[in-house]
């Protein structure tokens, strides 16, 4: 259907929307098989993934009189507005009502389990269930919607809209950049790797920020440098334009910390390296290293082992270079502890007796897990230092280049280390 052509990617979700559209437009055919009318559809998922676009595309495809409700009034006026919309929709059937961002309808300072605004919607859906009114809603957080609204006869169709997978992301990027002045070395695949896991709205915002950065610096097109800096500023709140290092030693420690991560990533899976930056964000003292996660992620001992070595490598590199404890590696240690404890628990390291439900979260078992995890972390820390010692030239090359350039991408790293 041409109304869904402006939804790029999301083929499975589009098929579901097309099916709903067909049921509503050609209900007589479905009724012959005893199919009941679809009363409501809820699209939920993270912000910026295109839920509203999908909802409005469905409304256009169905072609009924449509009404869009957004929270732009104070509580009392908004409740009256909801009542008026339902009454108007009833007088103009067949009709559609879209409640956009429905999880934001109630006051932020009064997040009750069953807010009055949503109870009102539920009441009218029940009251007008025999009217030809189709209800669509979008929400970012499904748990904020009362479960009574999600049963059959209300929002019986619920579709989760995730962030785009890599295949869909490439299509989205191609569409976004087709009329923009982009440097030739910026490909959709390159942007897709940088933006992996981001939403459509985030991509659009970062491209706009990159354009601002490029023009301000007298560039006539968006370069890799301007895109990367825009990405770091928007995604990680990095202070690039007005950041000053407290000392050159601090900058060196950050460079060696990130170089340790990159060296281990290069040894285990170089193709997954995206970029490394020594610009810290506002809440951290370390830089940022981005590594692609496999979409068919399989949590195994080998995967846990490699991830843990990668996470510990920053701390190890700083301590090996400067012969002092790296006090800025708290988040790395927390991540390593989480990985190892998860592995111990999931793989029943302490035997099958551990699976007894009455014991699974006992103090004794928690202590066992922590003790075993700390032992494993100590062994892996010794292992990562041994690996870095054998490949110290890689750490030095990456650290020295970071001290000069601040940001390195995959191509830079491969040319340095191959």
GIPE-V162617 format. One record per residue. PHI is phi in degrees with one decimal (none if undefined). NEAR is the number of other C-alpha atoms within 10 Angstrom. D_CENTER is the distance of its C-alpha to the mean C-alpha in whole Angstrom. Layout:
BEGIN
PHI_NEAR_D_CENTER + PHI_NEAR_D_CENTER
END
This chain:
BEGIN
none_11_29 + -65.7_9_29 + -65.5_15_27 + -96.4_18_24 + -66.2_10_24 + -82.4_10_22 + -92.2_16_19 + -90.4_18_18 + 74.7_18_17 + 51.0_18_16 + -63.0_11_19 + -63.9_9_19 + -66.3_17_18 + -63.5_19_21 + -62.1_13_23 + -65.4_13_23 + -66.3_20_23 + -63.4_19_26 + -64.9_12_28 + -60.4_18_27 + -59.4_20_29 + -67.1_15_32 + -61.1_19_32 + -71.2_19_33 + -77.9_14_35 + -125.6_11_37 + -64.1_15_37 + -57.3_12_41 + -65.2_12_40 + -73.8_14_38 + -62.1_12_40 + -62.7_8_43 + -99.6_8_41 + 79.4_9_40 + -72.0_12_37 + -88.7_11_36 + -64.5_17_34 + -85.1_20_31 + -91.3_23_30 + -151.0_24_27 + -130.2_22_23 + -117.7_25_20 + -104.3_24_17 + -132.7_23_14 + 159.7_18_10 + -59.3_17_7 + -63.7_18_9 + 82.0_18_10 + -98.5_20_10 + 100.6_22_13 + -62.6_25_15 + -66.1_20_18 + -60.0_14_19 + -65.0_22_19 + -64.5_21_21 + -69.5_18_23 + -64.0_22_24 + -64.7_20_25 + -60.2_22_27 + -65.3_16_29 + -66.3_18_29 + -70.0_20_31 + 85.8_14_33 + -83.4_18_34 + -56.8_15_35 + -124.8_20_31 + -135.2_16_30 + -112.9_13_27 + -115.5_17_27 + -127.4_14_24 + -77.5_19_25 + -131.5_9_27 + -136.4_12_30 + -68.5_11_31 + -51.8_15_31 + -62.4_9_35 + -66.2_10_35 + -68.6_18_32 + -62.5_18_33 + -63.0_13_36 + -63.3_15_34 + -60.5_20_32 + -59.2_14_36 + -63.3_12_37 + -63.1_15_34 + -62.4_20_35 + -64.9_13_39 + -65.5_13_38 + -63.0_22_36 + -63.9_16_39 + -77.2_11_42 + -127.3_15_40 + -70.1_15_39 + -71.4_16_37 + -144.2_22_34 + -133.6_25_31 + -119.4_21_29 + -108.1_23_25 + -97.6_23_24 + -86.4_23_21 + 56.0_20_18 + -64.0_24_21 + -70.8_22_19 + -102.6_18_20 + -70.2_24_24 + -91.4_20_25 + -65.2_15_26 + -64.0_8_23 + -91.1_6_26 + -146.4_8_27 + -82.3_13_24 + -77.1_12_27 + -63.4_12_26 + -128.3_15_28 + -61.4_16_28 + -59.6_15_31 + -61.2_19_29 + -77.2_20_27 + -62.7_14_31 + -62.2_14_32 + -62.0_19_30 + -60.3_17_31 + -62.0_12_34 + -71.2_15_35 + -61.9_22_33 + -70.9_13_35 + -64.2_10_38 + -105.8_14_38 + -63.9_15_36 + -92.5_10_40 + -89.1_16_39 + -87.1_17_37 + -120.5_24_34 + -100.9_25_30 + -106.6_21_28 + -118.2_25_24 + -138.4_23_21 + -119.1_27_18 + -154.2_24_16 + -82.8_22_12 + -122.4_15_14 + -64.2_19_16 + -66.9_10_18 + -82.1_17_19 + -94.3_18_21 + -55.0_17_24 + -62.0_12_25 + -65.0_12_28 + -77.3_20_26 + -97.3_18_25 + -84.3_13_28 + -58.5_12_30 + 96.2_16_32 + -119.4_21_29 + -95.6_23_25 + -80.1_15_26 + -103.4_18_24 + -125.9_17_20 + -122.9_16_17 + -88.3_16_14 + -107.6_19_12 + -87.4_18_8 + -62.5_20_6 + -62.2_21_9 + -72.6_16_10 + -65.3_17_12 + -64.7_12_15 + -65.7_15_14 + -61.6_27_12 + -62.0_22_16 + -62.4_16_18 + -62.8_20_16 + -64.8_21_16 + -56.7_16_20 + -68.2_13_20 + -67.6_15_19 + -98.7_15_21 + -62.2_10_24 + -114.0_8_26 + -106.4_12_25 + -75.3_12_27 + -110.3_18_25 + -59.8_12_27 + -63.3_10_28 + -84.2_9_26 + -97.8_14_22 + -106.6_15_21 + -55.6_19_19 + -63.8_16_18 + -64.2_16_18 + -63.1_20_15 + -60.0_22_13 + -66.2_20_13 + -62.0_20_13 + -91.5_22_10 + -49.9_21_8 + 87.8_16_5 + -93.4_18_5 + -90.4_20_7 + -61.2_19_10 + -64.5_12_11 + -64.4_17_10 + -59.8_23_12 + -61.8_16_15 + -65.5_16_15 + -72.0_21_15 + -62.2_23_17 + -65.8_15_20 + -64.2_19_19 + -64.1_25_20 + -63.3_23_23 + -61.7_15_24 + -62.2_19_24 + -64.5_19_26 + -64.3_13_29 + -61.2_10_30 + -98.7_10_30 + 61.2_8_33 + -100.3_13_31 + -97.6_13_31 + -155.3_16_28 + -80.2_23_24 + -96.3_20_25 + -59.3_19_22 + -62.1_15_23 + -67.6_21_23 + -66.5_23_19 + -61.2_22_18 + -67.9_23_20 + -63.7_25_18 + -60.8_22_14 + -65.1_20_15 + -68.9_19_17 + -79.6_17_14 + -82.0_16_11 + -116.2_15_13 + 58.3_14_16 + -75.6_24_18 + -93.9_16_22 + -84.9_14_23 + -72.4_8_26 + -124.9_6_28 + -93.1_12_27 + -127.1_10_30 + -69.6_10_30 + -68.8_8_32 + -166.3_8_34 + -67.2_10_34 + -62.8_11_34 + -60.3_12_31 + -61.8_23_30 + -61.3_18_31 + -63.2_23_30 + -64.4_28_26 + -62.1_30_27 + -71.4_30_28 + -59.7_30_25 + -68.6_26_23 + -64.1_30_26 + -62.4_32_26 + -58.7_26_22 + -64.9_28_23 + -60.2_28_26 + -68.3_25_25 + -61.1_22_22 + -66.2_20_25 + -68.4_13_27 + -86.9_14_25 + -157.7_12_23 + -61.6_16_23 + -65.2_12_21 + -88.3_16_18 + -72.4_22_18 + -109.1_22_17 + -161.4_21_18 + -139.7_24_19 + -135.5_25_20 + -98.5_27_23 + -70.8_27_22 + -81.3_21_21 + -84.0_19_18 + -69.8_12_20 + -106.4_9_19 + -126.5_13_20 + -101.9_15_23 + -105.8_23_22 + -84.8_19_20 + -134.4_21_17 + -120.1_20_17 + -110.6_19_14 + -122.7_21_15 + -67.9_15_13 + -95.0_11_12 + -61.5_8_15 + -67.7_8_13 + -98.0_6_16 + -54.0_8_16 + -125.1_10_19 + -79.2_12_19 + -124.8_12_23 + -60.9_13_25 + -62.3_10_25 + -66.5_13_21 + -60.1_17_21 + -61.8_18_24 + -65.6_18_23 + -63.2_19_20 + -67.3_24_22 + -62.2_26_24 + -60.4_22_22 + -68.2_24_20 + -80.4_27_24 + -66.0_31_25 + -64.3_28_24 + -60.3_28_27 + -62.7_27_29 + -63.5_28_30 + -64.2_25_30 + -69.6_18_33 + -71.2_16_35 + -77.1_15_35 + -107.6_13_36 + 55.9_10_37 + -149.7_11_36 + -68.0_12_33 + -84.5_18_30 + -79.1_10_29 + -98.3_17_25 + -109.1_20_24 + -58.5_11_23 + -65.1_12_19 + -64.1_17_20 + -66.6_16_23 + -63.6_11_21 + -65.7_15_18 + -64.3_25_21 + -62.4_18_23 + -61.8_14_20 + -61.0_19_20 + -70.2_24_24 + -65.8_21_24 + -62.4_16_22 + -63.2_19_24 + -60.1_18_27 + -70.4_16_26 + -69.3_12_25 + -100.6_13_27 + 51.6_13_30 + -60.3_13_32 + -94.1_14_34 + 95.4_8_36 + -73.0_9_35 + -59.9_10_37 + -63.5_16_34 + -76.9_14_32 + -57.0_9_35 + -58.7_9_33 + -73.7_8_35 + -110.9_13_35 + -58.4_14_31 + -113.7_13_30 + -69.9_12_33 + -58.0_10_34 + -62.6_10_36 + -69.5_15_33 + -60.0_15_30 + -63.0_12_33 + -61.9_16_33 + -63.0_20_30 + -62.8_16_29 + -63.2_13_33 + -66.0_17_32 + -63.3_21_28 + -62.1_16_30 + -64.0_13_33 + -63.6_19_30 + -63.2_21_28 + -60.5_11_32 + -66.5_11_33 + -70.0_19_29 + -66.0_19_30 + -62.7_14_33 + -65.7_15_32 + -68.1_24_30 + -66.0_21_32 + -64.5_13_35 + -65.4_16_32 + -63.8_21_32 + -60.0_15_35 + -71.3_10_36 + -120.9_15_34 + -62.8_18_34 + -60.5_13_35 + -66.5_22_31 + -60.7_24_30 + -62.8_18_33 + -62.8_16_32 + -67.3_23_28 + -61.8_26_29 + -64.6_15_32 + -70.4_17_30 + -64.8_23_27 + -63.5_17_30 + -84.9_9_31 + -114.4_11_28 + 73.9_16_25 + -132.3_20_23 + -129.8_19_23 + -105.8_19_21 + -50.8_20_22 + -60.2_11_25 + -61.9_13_26 + -68.2_22_26 + -63.5_13_27 + -65.1_8_30 + -73.2_12_31 + -104.5_13_31 + -72.8_7_32
END
